[in-house]
Amino acid sequence: MEKYEGYDRIKTVIKRSKAQSPDAGELSGNRGELKKTPQLQRYQAKILKDDELRAFLSILRDAVINSGYQFVGTTQKVEEANKKFKELKFRKKFKRIAFDSLTLLHSYVELEKNKANDVIKLNIPDASLIYPKLKLNGDVVSFHQDYEVMEKDKKITKTINWSTDEMVHFTIDESSADYYGVNYVETLDGIIKLKDEVFKYILNLFETNAFKLHYHGVGVNPEDVQKFYDMIMSSYENNEGIVVTVGTNELEGKKYLDESLLLPLIELLNLLRNRILTLLRVPPIIAGTVDNSNRSNSDVQAEVAFKNRIRAIQEDLEDDINFELLPKLGLTDVEFKFKKYDLNEKKKLTELMVSLLGANADKNKLIEYVKEMGMNLPDGFFKEEEIESENNGVSLPPNSPMFESRKPQDNFKEKDYKLNKENR
């Protein structure tokens, strides 16, 4: 219900989406639970098990977080937000939020409140265990987590419930209208499986010592084979000197499998690794899978593409913080923003700022501009120096037009423009 000035009546505003969510068919009645926790747990396990995939996602997380963040608003509001985030240890929690968002496209923050309804702690539950209850149009009604307990020698499933005011939901890379979307592991499932099998095969070759020597004899009887074996084994016991074998029959040492077998398998692993990096949009040069000998001008393009990728993730997180987390923390009239994480970008922005100052730009407007660009300049950054006037001892700003040198000047000579009665 909303009351508008100038009206004597109360106007009811109904907000709803007419379009049904793709998840509507899985819901019971007009609203229902949407569980995908078993699949999410499998995806999470695959990510944690695959050292390369986990490392690539960690590179993304670190690049997103390490730029740092800032608040934009009045000095009082910024100080209030910084104090609250420090009390809640948000910087540390943010790493979990970002990693869960990257791995499952979803992360959750439970708001723990005191009796005064103030948020005193942020808890990060396992995102793979949380599921929502939805309306047919996709709006979230509540969040839930199932757990099992033993009662009278029986396993009983119980449920934890959160209202939307008690939980903040983060999402990134929304590519479909359904709630869960399609995360990276779903798309890469076949590639991850093949990569795992190839790696297992290579590991098995070394575990079974498949590249060991074997000896093939032609016309050799068992007694000669035994003598030859004893001769070779005795030479292994003596690490010094050389091995000399003699005999009337040929007994040649060969490898059953040659190490060259590994080369195409390694190339296949590189191909699969690059397919993973392509989906994650992490350039190989950034992931460290390309050595320095292969560097070229393309690494500059790769860095630009990576920055765009990081910025896209940051924009999603910024929206959820500004429109979900901050209001629920009671922080208003302040905006959360990631800082520019690249030193070269800061340098370019500083050079631009110097140029604008040289063009007599307004300092307050300039501060607002660079804050919007991601560089936080505190109030009072530009010092207003006061210079004492020669005439009356009054302190004036350096650019004041009250200085004699800055007053409007009449450059016309009086003798050239003197008017007298005769010339009138």
N, C-alpha and C positions, 0 to 999 in steps of 0.2 A: 504494500500500500504506500503510495507516495502522495504527499500534499504539495500542491503548486501554489505559489504566491499569485494573488489576484483571482483565485477561484475559491468559491465557498464550499466546494465539494471535494471529496476524496476520490482521486482517480486510481483505479486498479490497473497495474501493468502486469501482463502475463508474458513471461519470457519462456519460450520453448522452441525447439527445433522440430520442424515437420518431417525432416528426413530421418529414416530409421538407420541405426547403426548396422554394419554387417554382422555384428555380434547378436542382433536381436533374436535370430533363430535359435540361439543356444540358451536364451534366458527363459525362465519360467514365469508366466504371467506378464504383467506390465513391468516387472523388474525382477532381476534374479542375479545369482552369483555366476561369475565367469572364471573358472579355474583352469590354469595351465601350469600349475606348480610342478608336476612331475617332469614336463618337458623343460621347463626353465632350470630345474636342478640338473638335468642331463647336460644342457648347454653350458651351464656354469662349470660342471665337472670337466667337460672337454677343454674349456678355456684354461682352467687351472692346471690341467694335465699337460697341455701342449706348451712347452717352454717358449717357443718362438711366438705363437699367437698371444700368449700372455705378455711377452716382452713388447710386442708391437702395440698392444693396447695400453701398456704402461707408458710407452713413449707418448702416445696421444694424451693420456691423463696428465703426465708431467708437464707437457707443453701447454695444456689448458690451464693448469693450476699455477705454474711457476711465474706467469706474467703478473700475478698479484691482482688485488681488486681495490676499489675505492668507492666512496659514497659521494654523490653530488647533491648539493642542497645548501641551505644556510649553515653557518658555522655551528650553531647550536644543534641542528638536526644531524649533521655529520658526526659531531662528537657523541651524540646520543647513540647513533647506530654503531659507531666503532666500539663504544663501551659495551654495548649489548652483545655484539659478535665476539668480543674478546672474552666476556664472561661465559659465553656458551661454547668456547673453544671451537669456533666455526672453522678456522683454517685447517685444523686437523680432521674434523668431520668431513670437510669438503672433498678430501681425497677419496674417501669411501663413496661419497655421493657421485663424484665424477666417474669412478671406476665401475660402479654398478650401472650407471647410465650408459657407459660405453659397451659393457659386456651384454647387458640384457635390455638396453634401451629404456629401462625404468629404474628409478631408485626412490626410496621413501625415507622421510624423516618424521619420527614420532616426536610430538611436542609434549614434554612432560611439564605439568603445571602445578603450582602450589594452590593453597586454598583461596588466595586472592585472584586466581585465574591468570597469574603471570607465568610466562614460560621460563623455567629455571634450568632446563637441560634439553639437549637434542640427542635423541637415540636413533641409531641407524639399524633398523631390522634387516634380516636377510631378505633381499628383494625377490629371491626366487620362491619364497614361501608366502608372499603377500598376494592376495587376489581381491578384486573389487566386486561390489554389487552394483549393477548398472540399471538405468532406465532404458527403454527401447531406443531412445535417441542417442544413447551412449553416455549420458551424464552420469557421473559417479555418485552413488547414494552413500556408500560406506566402504570401508576396507576391512579385510579379515585375514586371520591366520589360524590354521588348524594345528593342533598338537595332541599327542596321545598320552594318556595316563593309565596306570593300573589301578583298578578298583575291583575288589573281591575277585582277584586272580583273572580279571578280564581287561583287555585293552579297550579303553573308551576314548573316542575322539571328542575333544572339546574345541571351542572356537573363541579366539580373541577378537573383539570388535572395536573398530575405531570410527568415529564420525569424521567427516571431511574437515572439521575444525581442529581435530587432534592429529591430523596427518598431512604432510606436504608431499605431493607427488611430482617427481621430476621426470621429464621425458626428453629425448633428443632424436633427431633424424626420423621424424614421423613421415613415413612414406605411404601409409594406407589409412583408411578411415576406421579400421578396427582398433580395439584397445591395445592389444599386445604388439601389433605390427609384425614385421619379419626381421629378426635380429641377424647378426652377421653369421652366427654359427649355423642357423638354419640354411642360409644361402651357401655357406662353405662346407656343409656337412660331408658331401662326397669328396671334396678336395682334402679335408682334414683326415677323413678315413683312409684315402689312398696314401697320403703323406705318412700316416702312422704305419701302414702296412709296409711301405718301402723302407722306412726306418727300421722296423722290426726285422725285415729280411736282411738288411745290412748288418744289424747287430747280431743276428743269428750266425752269419758267416764268420764273424770274429769269435763269437762264443764257442762255436764248434771247430775253430781253427781250420776252416775250409781251405786256407791257402798253404797248408803244410805240405812238405815234400812227400812224395811216395815213389817207390822204386819198382820199376817194371822189369822183370827178368825174362830173357829169351833162352829156353833150353836149360834152365837152372833147376836142379833138384832141391828138395826140401832141406837136405843137409847143407848144401852150399848157401841157401838163403839164411839158415840159422847162423852159419859161420860169419856171413856178411853182416848180419844184424848185430852179432856180438862185437864185431870189429867196429862198427859205427857207434854203438852205445859206449864202448870203452873210450872212444875218441871224444865223446861228449863229456865224459867224466874228467878228462884232462883238457883244461881250457887253453893250455899253451901249445904252441907248435902247430903243425899242419896235419891234415888227414890224408893218408895214402891207402888206397885199396887196390888189391890185386886179385886176379882170378882168371880162370880159363873161359868163363862164360860172360856174356854181356848182362850187366845189371845197371840200368840207367835211372837216375833220379829226375823226377818231373813233379810239377805242381798240378794237382787235379783241377784246381780253379786258379786262374791268374788274377792279380790285383786290378788289371785293366777292366775287369768286369764291373768295378765300382764306378768308373767314369760315367757311363750313361745313367746309372742310378743317381749319382750326385747331380747331374744335369736335370734329371726329372724332379729331384727335390727342389732345386733352384727355381724351376718352372712353377711348381706348386706354391712355393714361398711367394713368388711374385704375384701369383693369382690372389693370394690372401692380402698382400699389400695393396693390390689394385682396388679391392673392395673396401678396405679400410682407408684408402686414399692416403697412405703413408708412402712417400717416394723411397725406393731402395737406398738412395744416397743418405736419406735421413735415418733410415732403420739400421744403417751400417752394414748392409749386405753387399755393398759394392766397394772394392778397395780403391785406394787413391789413384792407382794407375789408370782407372777407367773414368776419372773425373773429367768433366769438360764444362763448357758454358751451360750445358743443360742442367747442371746442379743449381744454377741460379733460378731457372724456371721451376725446378722441383721445390726449392725453398718457398717461392711465391705461392705455388699450389698448396703447399703444406700450411702456410700462414692462412690461406683462405679456408682451408679445412678446419683449422683450429678456431678461427673466428666464427664459423658457422655453428660449431659446438657451443662456443661461449655465448652466442646470441640466444640459443635455446635455454641455456642455464640462467642467463640474465632475466629472461622473461618469467621463468618459474620463481625466481627469487623475488623479483619486483612485484609480481601480481599474486603470488601465493605466500611465500615465506614472510616477507616484510609486513604485510597487513596482519598476519596472524601473530607476529611478534609485537604488534602495536606501534610499529615504526611507520610514520606517515611523512609525506612531503620530503622524501629523500629517495634517491635512486642508486641502485647497485650497478657498478660497471667494472669490467675487467680493464686493467691497465694495458698500455702498449707493451708487449713483452720483448720487442726487438729494439736493441740499442740504436741501430741505424735509423729506425723510424723516429725515435725520440730526437736523434740528431737532426733529421730533416725537418721535424716539427719545430725544433728550436731555431733553425736557420730561417724558417718561414716567419716565426714570431719576431725575430730581429728585423727582417725585411718590412714587416707590417708596422713595427714601431718606428722604423725609419721613414715610413710613409705617413707618420703622425696619426697612427691608429689609436682609438680610445683604449686605454689600458684595462679598464673594467670589462669592456666588451671582448677584448682579446683574451682575458683570463677565462671568460665564459666559453669562448670558442675552443681554446686548447683543452679545457675540461671535457667538452663534448667529444673531442678527438682522442680522449683517453689519457691525457697528461694532467695530473692533479697539481695545480698551483695554489698554495694556501693564500688566504687573504693577507694583504700587506706584502705580497711578494715583491711588488715594485715600490721602492721607497720614494716617498715624496720629499725631496730635499728642500729645505727652506733656506733662502738666501736673503741676507739683510739688505734692504734698499739703501742706496747711497744718500738719499735725500732726507728721509724721515725716520730711519731706523726700524721701519716696519718689516717683519719677516714675510716674504712672499714665495709662493711656489716658483721653481725655476722657469716655467713657461708662462708666467703671468704677464699679461699685456700691460701691467702697470709699470714695468721697467721702462726707463726712458728709451732704451734701445729698441723696445718692442712696440712703442707707441706709434700710431700712424704718422707718417712723415709727409710734409709738403715739400716736394722737390722743386717747385717752381720758384724762380728767383724774383724777388720783389721789384728789382729795378727793371726787369724786362716786361712786367705786367702792371706797372704803376699807372694808375688812372688819374687824370687831372681834369679840371673843369674844361680845359680847351678841347680835350679829345672826346668829350661827351657828346 
